[in-house]
Amino acid sequence: MENQLHARDKVGVQDFVLLEDFTNENAFINNLKKRFQENLIYTYIGPVIISVNPYRDLNLYSNEVIEQYRNVNFYELPPHIFAIADNAFRFMREECKDQCILISGESGSGKTEASKKLLQYLAAASHHTPSVENVKDKLLLSNPILEAFGNAKTNKNDNSSRFGKYMDVEFDFLGAPLGGHILNYLLEKSRVVHQNHGERNFHIFYQLLAGSDKKLLEGLELRRDPSAYFYLSQGSCSKIRSIDDADQFSVVEKAMNVTDFTEEEQEAVFTIVASVLHLGNVGFVEEEGQAVVVNDKPVHSICKLLGCSYSTLMNALVNKTIEANQELLCSPLNRDQAIYARDALAKALYERLFTWLVGKLNASLQSRVRKRKTLMGLLDIYGFEIFQRNSFEQFCINYCNEKLQQLFIELTLKSEQEEYCKEGIEWVPVEYFNNKIICDLVEERHKGIIAILDEECLRPGDATDATFLAKLESVVGKHQHFLSHSTASGKLRKTIERNEFRLVHYAGDVTYNVEGFLDKNNDLLYRDLKKAMMVSNNWIVKNAFTSEELFDKKRPITAATQFKTSVSSLMNILMSKEPWYIRCIKPNDNKWPGVFDETIVAHQVKYLGLMENLRVRRAGFAYRKKYEDFLKRYKCLCPDTWPSYGGSAKDGVKLLVQYLGYKPEEYAFGRSKIFIRFPKTLFQTEDEFQRYKHVLATIIQAKFRAYVQRKKYLSMQKSALLINRYWRGHLARQMLERRRWAVMVIRK
């Protein structure tokens, strides 16, 4: 990390803890911008990495780069997602402790790509045997299936994940992958029946139409034209320039084959997808207050594909059975109710298919080996969302982000405190905004917003979204983080409509429109439609709609409570592991490479809580380094430690610090590390080192020249001695010959 400190004016600092004006948001954003303009998309905040989406290929993820980052100290090389992956992998293997990497950011910031790169690194860094390669293939190819069924084009992102995903990858003690397990959260199933202008439904619908062969298409009674289907034509955007749907369908088919999907299972899956499309084309008119199906051809197609009774399904689409005084009564639906029932069935079919797919992938990824395992968790979850119109989905997503922020700050403080205690440095408690008050406002039993919402959904009588809002105002209206049109005062009241409430989140104020809250929370599917699905010949559908569900007298758990339970379970999973963080940022709204919009980035910096994180990290000492590493780098600056120091590294650093004139308040000595409080102190030391490099270069040059000349001299000396020896030998032999001749002459 220190290698680039001298270039900080051009490329910024690699670690925000070394930012001098660390409380200034403009300085923070300017540092990100400097690095982005130099194609340096990664920056640290201590062990947290910030990733800015470049919207183009920078060739940062080749096998050569993977090898470069393998088994290397975290700060030794420039910031990179592979550095996080390598450190987490080595900690897991060496300490046999479960790790998790949390990826967060808003749609279009690069979360999905980041999770792919992490899997790529883990696959490359681990052992290579045929059985291990098979597990790696399954882990890597589970992604295309989940993306096809769980991702969609939005106005912000061509490949937006419309669900939260947590994947555990299991490793043995040698670091070889054994298997994995996937948990999914809050699939945006409303997208199945409605898309905003410029957006698409889930990818798989378009992939099936574009990539399937003629025989499969005819068997599913589909046409290639997406505009022929109501559920695909609302966004007026059936094609994406950056995605080839036909090619992607081939990738999905290959992935299904590798992850143990049988031909029958694949056929059942595509049959359900086709049935959802046909369902969207079932239209209604109203006659004498009752809904009537306009064209029954789509209904025939659905019954043929799913193998269910035409009369049963037709009846279920326009009627509902209600129970009164232990009697079942048939009540006809009007047109709006019939459309609601049709859409509810489409959403239920798709959601249950998605749940089955995740279960199938888990069965394929399940480890067959009974060994001790350590886990590497990857969490790819939606970031904080603030739209023009925020509804139930945004409420749930932002609640999840509040919980993650609470966990993030707690674990960051905890890790800092643990390091200080371990090093024997005094820990000074850090003041920070504790968002527990907001989490309690949402989730508190009996008094929280979720509890009030459930109560309105369950109570007898005419409960509506308006009565829910009125109940909120009476129960939590005086809460400091809650506002509505009735409870707000002055100018604020004009900014909130009568059917809205506002929550003051840690990341900013979000105004929610209550319209649809009760319906989405109830998530009801009429029993007649359930009955129609129960007799289906498609075994995925048949298993998804069980008779127990039909005859269970208990009220189904509401969507908000289910999500709350899932989030609580996720928090427990994350608390049991050693966390690492990747914060993803998108530099502009138009997906343009090289464009850095400071306003958009500032908004994300705020709601990702990056300034709060930096403040916590900088509460004590900005920089810490092991004595051995610090001495190795800077020993040339002190005559007593250069060129080598015979004592302990700690004593050497003490001499070095004393010689450099550090003030007592600028540093502290831990048991194994030196702690430096201010970045300025480190910068001065590094700048001095960079200046002294020239002196060192001259010394090294002189020493090398002396070495070369001495080597040349010794070579010449050796040559001279050799010639001298041979010449003397030659003269001695001549003398010997003359003497022999003289002796012979005398004898004669």
N, C-alpha and C positions, 0 to 999 in steps of 0.2 A: 504493500500500500504506500509506503514512504517514497517509493521510486518516482511517483508522479507528483509529489507535493510541490516540487519546485516549478511545475508547469500549471499550478492551480489558477493563475490568472486567465489562462486560455481554456483549460478543460475542467475547471472547477475542482472541488475536492471529491475524492472517491467515497469518503465516509462523512455523512452529515454531522457526526459528532465533532468533526474538526472544523465545522463552519463557525467562524468567529462571531458573527451576528446571528446566533442560532434562534433568537426569539423573533426575528424579523421574517415574516412570511415572504416578502418580496425577495430577500436574499436567498431564501430556500428555493423559490421558483427559478430565480436567475441561475442558481447553480445547476438545477436540472436542465435548464435551457442550454447553457454552455456545453454540457456533456452531450445532450441530444444533437446539437448542431455538429458535433465532432463524431457522430455515430456511436457514442458511448451511452447505451440505453440502460445500463445497470448502475445503480448507486446504493451504497449501504447506509443504514442507520444502525450502527453496531452490527448485530447478527441478522437484522432485517434487511431484505433487499427490495429496492424499488425498481420496477421494470416499466419503461415507457415504450409503448407499442410503436415500432418504426414504420409499420404498414408496408414493409418491403423486406426482401431477403438480404441480410447483411453477412451471410456465410459465417455465422458464429457457432454452428452446432455440428461441425464435421467430426469424424472419428479422431482426426488429429487434435482438435480442440478438447475432445473428451479425454484423450491420453494426457494432454497438457495439464488438466485439472485433477487428475487422479492422484490421490494420496499426497496432496499438497496442503500446506498450512493455509487456513482460510484467508488471511490477509496478504499472502505472499504474491498472488497474482491479481490482476484487475478484477473488479466485481463481475460476477457471472452467475447465472442460474445453476450452472454445473458446480460452482463452489459450494452453494447451499446443499445441492444433492450429494456431493462427495462427503461433506462434513457430517450430514445426517446419516449417511450410509456407514461411514467409519465409526461414528459414535455408537450406532446400533450394533455393529459387528464386534467392536472391541469391548464395549461395556455391557452388551446383552440387554440393552434397555430400549423399549419401544419408542419410536420417533414419529412425529407427524409434521407435515408441511402444509401450512394453511395459505391458500391462494385466494385473494379477494380483489375486488375492483368492479367497476361498472361494466355494463355490456359494451363490448368493442375494445376493451383494454388489453385483451390478450390472455385471459385466464385459461381458456381451453388449450391454447398453444403452449402455455407454460406447463400445464399438467402433462402434455404429450412429451415435452422436452425432458421433464423429470423422469418419466417412464423410460424414455430413450436412454438416458444416462444410467439408470438403475439396471437396465437390460445389458448395456455394454460393459458396465463395471463389474458385473457378477460372473460366476463360473460359466464355462461353455462345455456342456455335455449334451448329448441328444435329448435326454429327458428334461434337462433344464431349458434347452432351446424351445421345446414344445410348450413349456409353461410360459416362457417369455412371449412366444407368438400369441398365445391366448390372451395374455395381459395386454399386449399392444393392440390386438385386433378386437378387443372388447370395445375400444373407443369408437371405431366407425359405426358399430351397431347402435351404441348409445347416442351418438351424434345424429344418425339418420332418424331415429325415433324421438329424440329429445331436443334437437336443435332446430332453429328456424331462422329465416331472414327477418330482421327487424330494420327499422329506419336507421339504427345506430350500428348494426353489425350484420354482415352477411351470414355468419355462422354462430348465432347467439344461443348459448345454452339456456334452455327454458326450464331447467330443473337444477337442483343442487345435488352434488355428487360427493360422496366420501368413499374412497377405496383403500382398503387395507391390503398391502402386499406382504405375504408371509415369506420369511427367509430362515434358512437353517444357520447353525453356528459358523459355517464357513462363508456365509453371505450368498448362498445360492437360492434363487427364488423357488418356493415350493407351491405357491398358489395365491389366491386372493379372495377378497369378499367386497361387494359393493353395496352401499346404502344410498337410496335416492330420497330427495326431499322436494315436496311441493311442485310437482309437474304442472306447468301452466296449461291445464286442459281446456280452459276457455278458448285458447287459440284454435282448437279443433273446429269450433263453430263460428268464430269471428276473428278477422284480422283487420288491422287498421290499413289505411291507404298506403301503398308502397311496401307492405309487409307480406310475408307468405305464411302458409300453414307449415307443419313439420315437414322436413326434407323428404321423408320416406314416401309421401304421397306423389310428389313430382318425380322422384327417382323410379318409382314403380311404373308410372306412365311412360317415362322416357326410356328406361333401360330394359324392361321386361320383353321377352320375345313375343312374337305374334300369337303363339299357341296359349301362353299364360294369360295374355291380355284378353283373348277371346273367352278363355275359361272363366275369367273374372268379370266378363261382360263390361269391359272398360274401353274407353277411347283414349287415344294419346293426347288429345287436346284438353289441357287443364281447365280452360274456360267453360267446358261443358259441365263442370261440377260447381255447385253453389259454394261449397266449403273451400274451394280453391280460387274463386274468382273475385272475392270481396276486396282484396288488396290491390287488384289490377296489376299484379307483378308475378308472373309465373316463371320467369327465367332470371338467373343471376349470372352476370358476366364472369365472376370469379369461380363459379362452381359448375362443373359438367355433371348434370344429374344422371345421365346414362352411364358414364364411367363410375360414378359413385355407387350406382346400383350394383355393378359388377364387384366393387370392393366389398359391399355389404354381403353379397352372396358368398364371396370367398371367405369373409370373416365368419359367417354363419357355419360354413363347412369346417373351418379350423376349430371353432368353439363348440363342436359336437351337436349342432342342430341337424336332425334327420330331415330327409326330404318331406316327410309327412308334416313335421313341425313347421318347416318353412312354408309349405303350402297353407297350413292353418293360419299362420301369421299374415300372409299376404291376402288371404280370404277376408280376414277381419278388417284389414286396411281398406280393401275394396268395398266392403259392406258399409263402412263409415262414409265413404264417398257417395254411395248410392243413397244412404240415409239422408244426406244433405239435400238431395234432389226430390225428396218427398215433400210436395207442396200441399197447402190447405186453403180452402175457402170456407166461409161461414154461411150456413143456411139455417135460418130460424134459431140463431144463437148457438148452433152446434157445428163443430168442425167436420169437414168432409174432405177426404183425400182427393186431390185434383187428378193425379195420374198414378195409377197403381203399378206401372212398370218397374220403377225402382224397388217397390215393396216385393214384387215377384223375384227380382234379382237378389235381394237380401235373403229371402226365404230359401232360394235355391243354394246360395253360397253357404249360409249358416245352417241349413237343414232344419229350419223351424217351420211351424205351421203358419200358413198364409192367413187363415181366418183369425188365429190367436193374435198374431202381430198386428194385423189390420185393426182389430178391435181395440188392442192396447194403445194404438196411436191416437185414437179419438175418444177413448173412454178411460175412466179411472174407477177403481173399486175402493170404496171407503167403508170403514167399520163403524157402525153406530148401534149401541146397545147389543153388542155381540152378534149383530146381523151385518152381512156384507151387502152393500148397495152399489149399483152401477150408476155412475154419474157422468154424463157426456161432457166433453171438453169444448170450450169455444176455440176459435182459431189461435189466439195468443197462447192459450194453455197447451194446445196441441204442438205448436212450434216449440214451446218450452220443454215439453215432454220428449219430442224428437231430439232436440239438442242435448238434453240430459242423457238420453240413451247413447248418443254418439260420444259424448264425453266419457261416460262410464265404460263403454266398450274400449275406447282408446287407452284410458288410464289403467284399466285392468290388464290390457294387453301389455302395456309398458311394465307394469309390476311383474307380470309373468316373465317378460324378457330378462329383467334384472335377476329374477330367481333362476332362470335357465343359465344365465352367464355365471352366477354364483355356483351352481352345480358343476359347471364345466371347470371353473377355476378352483374348486375345492381341493385341498391337498389330500392326497391318498397316503401320505407318509406319516407315520407316528414318530415324530421327533420333537425335541424342544424347538419352539419357533419364537422369533422376534418379529415385530411388525413395523412396517413403514406405512403410515397413513398419509393419503393425499386428499386434501379437502379443496374442491373447486366449487365455490358457492357464490351466488349472486351478491353483488355489492349493494350499497345503499342506493335506493331509487327515489328520485324526486321528479315527477312528470307534471305536465299541465293539469292532468286529471289523475288523481291517485285514488285507488280503490282498495278492496279487500286484499288483493295480492301484494300490493306495495306495503300495506299495513303489516302483513306477515313477514315479508322480506326485511323490512326495516327493524322489526322486533328482533329477528334473528341476528341482524348486524349489531343491534344494541348489546345482545348477549355476547357476541364475539368480541366486541370492543371491551366489554367488562372483563372478559377472560384475558384478553390481550394485555391490558394495563396491569391486571393482577399478576400475570405470569412474568411480564417484563420487570415489574418492581421486585417480584420474588427472586428472579434470577440475578438482578443487580445486588439485592440484599445478601443473597447467598454468597456471591463472589466477594463482596466486601468482608463478610464474616470469615470466609475461608482464608482471606489474605490478611486478616487482622487489622483492617481499616475501619475506622469509626463510621457507622451508618447514620446519616442524618435523614429522618423521615421526610418524604417528598409530598408536597401539597399538590393535589390533582383533582380534576372533576370526576367524582364517582357517579357513574350513570346508573347505579343501582336504583336510584329514585325513579328513573324512567322505566326500567325493567319491572319494578314493582307496580307502577301505574298500569302496565299492560297485563301482567301475569298474576297479580296478587289474588289469592283465593277470596271469593265472595265480593271483593271490592274492585278488582281489576277490570280493565276494558273487556278482556276475553270472557271473564265470568259474567259480566253484564250482558254481553252479546249472546252467550249461551242461554242465559235466563230468559231473554226476550224470545229466543228461538223455541224454547221449551214451554213457555207459559201458555195456558189456554186463553182464548180470546183473540182479538184482531190485532196481533203484533205486526208492526211495520217498521221500515227503516227510520221513519220519523219518530215513532215511539221509542226506538232504541237510542236515538240521539237525545231525546228528552230525558231518558233514564240516565244517560251518561252525564248530562248537565246537572241532574239532581244529586248524583253520587260523587262524581269526581270534578264537578264544575269549578271548585275552588282550588284545585290542584295547580301548583305553580307552572307545571309543564303541559297544562291542558287549556285550550281556548275554543270557544264556539261563538257564533253570532250573538247568542244571548248573554254569554259571560264576558265577552270582550268589551273593551271600553274605547270611546273616542274613535280615532282614525283606524285602529285595528279592526273594529267591527265592520267597516266598509270593505275590508279585504277578505272577509269570510262570508260565504253565502249561508242561507238559512238551513241548507241540507248538508253542511260541512262542519268538521271539527279539525282543530289544528293541534299537533303534538310538537313540543319543543324538544327535538332529538339532540343528541350530542353533536351530530353533524349539521344541524340546522333545522329550521321550522318546516314541517310538511303538513299540507292541508289535505285531508281525506274527504272524499265525497261518500256519504253513507249509502247512496243508492246501490242496491244489490248486495249489501253486507249480509242481510239475513238469508237470502237465497243461497249465496255462495257458502255461507257457514253451515246451513242445513244440508246442502248438497243432496237433495232428495231425488230419488228415482222411483216413479210409481210402481207399485207391486205388480201391476198387469204386465209391464214391460219386463220386469224381472222374471215373471213366469214364462213369458215368451222366450227369453234367453236360456232358461233352465232346460228346455227340451231341445236345445240346439244339438246338431250332430257334430259341430265343431268342438272338439274336446277341450280346447283352451277356454272357449266361451262357457261351456258347460261347467267346467271346474271353477271358473271365475264367479259364476252366479249360482250359489248353493242354496239348497232348500232350507238349511239352518238360518240363513239370512232372511228368508221369507217369513218363517214362523217364529223368529225370535221376537219376543214381546218387548225387549228392552229398546229404548230409544237409541238409535245409532249415535256414536260419538261424533260430535261436530267437527268440521274441518279445522277450525282454529284450535280446539283442544287437542286434536291429533297432532297438529303441527307443533304446538307447545310441548307436548310429550316428546316428540321427535327431537326438538331442539334441546330439551333437557337431557335426553339420552346422549346426544352429540357432545354436549358440554362435558359430561362424565367421561366419555371416550377421550376427548382432547386433554382433559385434566390428568388422565392416567399416563400420558405420553410426554416426551420432551418436545416442545414445539419449535418450529422454524417458520418464518413468515415471508411470503412474497406479496408485495402490494403492487398491483398493476394499474397503470395510468394510461389513458388515451390522450394523445396530444391535440387532437382536433375532432370535430364532429363529422367531417366529410371523408375520413379514411384516406387523407392525402399524405404521402410520404414527405418528410422534411418540413412539415408545417407544425409549429408549436404555438398554440393559442393559450396565452397566459391566463385568460379569464376562465377558460374551461379547465385548465390544469389546477388553478387555484381552488376551484369548486371541489375537485376530487381530493386535493391535499387536505382540505377541511374535513370532508366527510369520512376519509380514511383515517383521520385522527393522527396524521403524520407529525404535525407540530407538537401535539401532546406527547407522542412517543419520543420525539427528539428531546423535549424538555425533561422528561423523566430520565432519559439516558444521560443527559448532560447535567443532571442535578448534582452530581459529585465530580468525578474526574472524566475529562473528555477522552483521554488516551491511556491505555495500559499495555504493557509489553513485558514478556518474560525477560529476566535479567540477561540470560545468555544471548538472546536475539538482539536486545538493545545494545549490549556491549560489542557484539560482533559487528554491528553496523557503524557505531559511532566511536569506537575505540581510537581511531586515528586522530580524533580531536584533542586528545590528552597525551602528553609525553609519557606519563606514568603507565598508560595502558597500551601504548603503541610500541612496537608492532604486536606484542603479545603480552598477556598478563598472567602471572603464575598463580595468583590467589583465586578465591571464589569469585564467581560472576557478580554476586551482590556487592562485594567489596570493590570490585572493579568499577561498577556503576556508581558507587558512592564517590570514588575518586573522580570519575568523569563528571558527575553532576557538580561536585565542588569546584572543579577546574573551570566549568562552563559558567559558573556564577548563578545557578538557579537560586531563587529566593525560597525560603522555607514554605511559604503559602502556595508555591507553584507545583509542589510535588509531594508524594508520600511513598514510603517503602513498604510494600507488602511482603508476605513470606516468599513468594516466588516471582513477583512482578513489581515493576516500578509504575506508579500512577502519576500521570501529569494532568493537572487541573485545566490549564488553558491551552487551546490550540496554538496561540501565538508563541508559547514557549517551545512547542514542538517545531513549528515553522522556522523559528530562529535557529534551532539546532540543525534542522534539515538544510536550511539555506547555507549555514556555515559548513556543513558536510559537502554540499554541492560546490562551494567555493574551494574548499580544501581538496576536492577531487583533482583540481588542476595541479596542485602541489604534489598530490599523490601520483598523478599521471607522470609528472616530471621525474619524481623519485623512481617510479617503476621503469620509466623510459631509460633513465640513467643507469639503473641497476641492470636492465636488460641489455643495454648497449655494452656495459662493462662485462656482463656475462658473455655476450657474443664475442667481444674482443678478446676476453681471456680464453674463451674456447678456441678462438682462432690462433691466439698466441701459443696455447698448449699444443695445438695441432702442429703449428710450425716448429715448436721446440722438439716435439716428438719426431717430426720429419728430419730435422737437423741432426738430432742424436742418432737416428737410424742411418742417415747418410754417413755421419761421422764414424759410426761403428763399422759400417761396411767398408769404408775407405781405409780405416786402420787395419781391418782384417785383411784387405787386399794387400796393403803394404807389408804386413807381417808375413803373409804367404809368399810374397816376392822375396823378402829377406831370408825366409826359410829355404826357398829354392836356391838362392845364391850360396847360402851356407852349406847346403847339401852338395852343391856342385864343387865348392872349395874343398870339402872333406874328401870327395871322390878324387879330386886332382892331387891332393897331398898323399892319399893312399897309393895312387899309381906311382 
